[in-house]
Amino acid sequence: MYLAREIGPVCRKRCDSPKQIHDLVAAIWLEVIDASERFDPSRGSAVPWILGVATSPMSAVAVPANTKRSSADDLSAAVGKLPPC
């Protein structure tokens, strides 16, 4: 799945263990499901919307001390690589 390739690296940078990564990915998907009624396909692709929804669960995770980039940088980079709609 395309989105998993985009969210996975961002989650790995924010987590110290595989269990934390799995928990964060699950939290992101639950947030997406809860917010799904707010998605408006007329405003664009679902991928940038999902990446935006992902910022909330990601902000709740402490960033490891050796992380040099923020998740906002990673999300911006991910959105920038999206194929045109």
Residue pairs with C-beta under 8 A, 6 or more apart in sequence:
2 47
3 47
3 50
6 47
6 51
6 78
6 81
7 25
7 28
7 50
7 51
7 54
7 78
8 21
8 25
9 74
10 54
10 58
10 71
10 74
10 75
10 78
11 21
11 24
11 25
11 28
11 58
12 21
13 63
13 64
13 67
13 69
13 71
13 74
14 24
14 58
14 61
14 62
14 63
14 64
14 67
14 71
15 21
15 24
15 61
15 64
16 64
20 61
24 57
24 58
24 61
27 57
27 60
28 50
28 53
28 54
28 57
28 58
30 57
31 53
31 54
31 56
31 57
32 50
32 53
32 54
35 53
39 46
39 49
43 49
44 85
45 82
45 85
47 79
47 82
48 79
48 82
51 75
51 78
51 79
52 75
54 75
55 71
55 72
55 75
58 71
59 71
63 70
63 71
